[in-house]
Amino acid sequence: MAARSRSTVLVALAGAAAVFALSSSLVQAEVIEREKIASEVAASFLNELGAAMKREMTKGGPIEASNVCAELAPEIAGRLSREHGWRVTRVGTRVRNPLLGMPDAWEQKVLAEFAERAANGETFTGMAHSEVVTEPGGRYYRFMKPIAVQPQCLLCHGSREHIPEELRTVLSSHYPFDAATGYKAGELRGAVSIKQPLSNGNQ
């Protein structure tokens, strides 16, 4: 009887291990699929924003281009959020608009990891981070794609003394608490951040 009981326990444990392994595999597959979609959403956001910046710069110069970040970027993020049911935002290493760009604790941690990875030779272009996290409000799938400072970004985000006076005035009116200056080309500017709540049935 004892041998039979031990055998039954071993079979049960083996079955449980198999179920756990299958569950873990399914969870991993789901995370990979979510990361694929999130990468596409982030790319769409950056491509649309970049195209708008170039268009407005050509049409009206840096003053018009600055309005893209102030007005169009939140609109694009809001539309993508509604289309996909995910919260899509931009966060910064130094914040221009505290109401929209302030990273939370998890985003700060990932931004620090991006900076460390870049310091070790990895390029921002191929970099991303995603995971399922448990927070006080529930479980979420979270994804971030870094944004590097491009040379053309320095007109608004470079050293203050090199920003034209008229543009400084416009930026001050849009962003009275602006801290997003003093960058150099190639530095980490921030990231596209995506957050999706997971139902109880999702892992």
C-alpha positions in Angstrom: 0.0 0.0 0.0 2.8 2.4 0.9 4.6 1.7 -2.4 1.3 2.3 -4.3 0.7 5.5 -2.4 4.2 6.8 -3.2 3.6 5.8 -6.9 0.3 7.8 -6.9 2.0 10.8 -5.4 4.8 10.7 -7.9 2.4 10.4 -10.8 0.4 13.4 -9.4 3.6 15.4 -9.0 4.7 14.6 -12.5 1.3 15.6 -13.8 1.4 18.9 -12.0 4.9 19.6 -13.3 3.7 18.9 -16.8 0.8 21.2 -16.4 3.0 23.9 -15.0 5.5 23.5 -17.8 2.7 23.8 -20.4 1.2 26.8 -18.6 4.6 28.5 -18.5 5.1 27.8 -22.2 1.7 29.3 -23.0 2.4 32.3 -20.9 5.8 32.8 -22.6 4.2 32.5 -26.0 1.5 35.0 -25.1 4.2 37.5 -23.9 6.1 37.1 -27.2 2.9 37.8 -29.1 2.1 40.8 -27.0 5.7 42.1 -27.5 5.3 41.8 -31.3 2.1 43.9 -31.2 3.6 46.4 -28.8 6.7 46.8 -31.0 4.4 47.5 -33.9 2.4 50.1 -31.9 5.6 51.8 -30.7 7.0 51.9 -34.2 3.7 53.4 -35.6 3.8 56.1 -32.9 7.4 57.1 -33.6 7.0 56.9 -37.4 3.9 59.1 -37.4 5.4 61.6 -34.9 8.6 61.8 -36.9 6.8 62.3 -40.2 4.7 65.1 -38.6 7.8 66.8 -37.2 9.5 66.8 -40.7 6.4 68.1 -42.4 5.9 70.9 -39.9 9.6 71.8 -39.9 9.6 72.1 -43.7 6.3 74.0 -43.7 6.7 76.4 -40.8 10.2 75.9 -39.2 11.0 75.0 -35.6 8.1 77.0 -34.1 5.5 74.9 -36.0 7.5 71.7 -35.3 7.5 72.4 -31.6 3.7 72.3 -31.7 3.8 68.7 -32.9 5.2 67.5 -29.5 2.9 69.8 -27.6 -0.4 69.0 -29.4 -0.1 66.2 -31.9 2.0 63.7 -29.9 -0.7 63.4 -27.1 -3.4 63.0 -29.8 -1.5 60.2 -31.5 -0.9 58.4 -28.2 -4.6 58.8 -27.3 -5.7 57.4 -30.6 -3.4 54.4 -30.5 -4.5 53.8 -26.9 -8.1 53.7 -28.0 -7.5 51.5 -31.0 -5.6 48.8 -29.1 -7.0 49.1 -25.6 -3.5 49.8 -24.3 -2.2 52.9 -22.5 0.4 54.4 -24.9 2.5 57.2 -23.7 5.9 58.8 -23.9 8.1 59.2 -20.9 11.4 61.1 -20.5 14.6 60.9 -18.7 14.2 64.6 -18.1 10.6 65.8 -18.3 9.3 68.6 -20.4 5.6 68.2 -19.4 5.3 66.7 -15.9 1.6 65.9 -16.5 2.3 63.7 -19.5 5.9 62.6 -19.5 6.8 61.7 -15.9 7.9 58.0 -15.6 6.6 55.9 -12.8 8.8 53.6 -10.7 8.8 50.7 -13.2 9.5 53.1 -16.1 12.4 54.7 -14.3 13.9 51.3 -13.6 13.7 50.3 -17.3 15.1 53.7 -18.4 18.1 53.1 -16.2 18.5 49.6 -17.7 18.4 51.1 -21.2 21.1 53.6 -20.3 23.2 50.8 -18.8 22.7 48.6 -21.9 23.7 51.5 -24.2 26.8 52.1 -22.1 27.8 48.5 -22.6 27.6 49.0 -26.4 24.0 48.0 -27.3 22.2 50.3 -29.7 18.9 51.9 -28.9 17.5 50.9 -32.2 17.4 47.2 -31.4 16.5 47.7 -27.7 13.2 47.0 -26.0 11.9 45.6 -22.7 8.7 43.8 -21.8 7.3 41.9 -18.9 4.2 41.0 -16.9 4.1 42.9 -13.6 1.9 42.8 -10.5 1.0 46.2 -9.2 -1.5 47.4 -6.5 -4.1 47.8 -9.2 -3.7 44.4 -10.7 -1.6 42.5 -13.2 -0.3 44.3 -16.4 1.7 43.6 -19.5 4.2 46.4 -19.8 6.5 47.3 -22.7 9.0 50.1 -23.4 11.0 51.1 -26.5 13.8 53.7 -26.0 13.9 57.0 -27.9 17.3 58.4 -28.7 18.1 62.0 -29.2 18.5 62.7 -32.9 20.6 65.7 -34.2 17.4 67.5 -35.3 16.1 67.2 -31.8 18.8 69.4 -30.4 17.1 72.5 -31.7 14.5 72.1 -28.9 16.3 69.8 -26.6 20.0 70.9 -26.8 21.7 73.4 -24.6 19.5 76.4 -23.8 22.1 78.9 -25.1 21.8 77.3 -28.6 18.0 77.4 -28.7 16.8 80.5 -30.7 15.2 83.1 -28.4 11.9 83.0 -30.2 11.7 79.2 -29.8 12.7 79.5 -26.1 9.7 81.8 -25.6 7.3 79.4 -27.3 8.7 76.4 -25.3 8.4 78.4 -22.1 4.7 79.1 -22.9 4.0 75.4 -23.6 6.2 74.0 -20.8 6.7 76.3 -17.8 8.5 73.6 -15.9 10.6 72.4 -18.8 13.7 70.3 -17.8 14.2 68.5 -21.1 17.2 70.5 -22.4 20.9 70.0 -22.3 20.9 66.7 -24.3 23.5 65.6 -26.8 22.8 63.6 -30.0 22.7 59.9 -29.3 21.7 60.2 -25.7 18.6 58.5 -24.2 15.7 60.9 -24.5 13.1 58.7 -23.0 10.8 55.9 -24.3 7.5 54.9 -25.7 5.7 53.1 -22.8 2.8 50.7 -23.3 0.7 49.2 -20.5 -2.2 46.7 -20.8 -4.3 45.5 -17.9 -4.6 41.7 -17.8 -7.8 40.0 -16.7 -7.8 37.3 -14.0 -7.7 34.7 -16.7 -4.5 36.0 -18.2 -1.1 35.5 -16.7 
